[in-house]
Amino acid sequence: MSPAEVRPIGPNPDDWEADLPDKDIQPGDAYSIELDPDDPIDEPIRWFKMPVEKEEKPAFYSITGNFNSWKQDLMAPGAVPQQHSIVVVIPGDGLLEFRFLKDGQEDMVLA
């Protein structure tokens, strides 16, 4: 691979174009380079800015079932990422029915 290509346009370097990361890189910016085994040896490196991913708020999980009259109880985050737990009392008849819900949404039933 060759160094990135710089295309001088006029005498002022501020007007030049180059296949380099932006001059005003911000924290969190991400760039990639693409390499292909079929590229010629003198192919210049090209930097591509990656799209900024929208930061999602962490999901919360709740449980609903016959032990709580099908109301939602929030599950506690665990020690491991994406782990949640709750202690429930099994009804007197010994039958436990439940559903896990993501973000409290009935249409996001996990089990």
Secondary structure, 3 states (H helix, E strand, C coil): CECCCEECCCCCHHHCEECCCCCCCCCCCCEEECCCCCCCCCCECCEEECCCCCCCCCCCEEEEEHHHCCCCEECEECCCCCCEECCCCCCCCCCCCEEEEECCCHHHECC
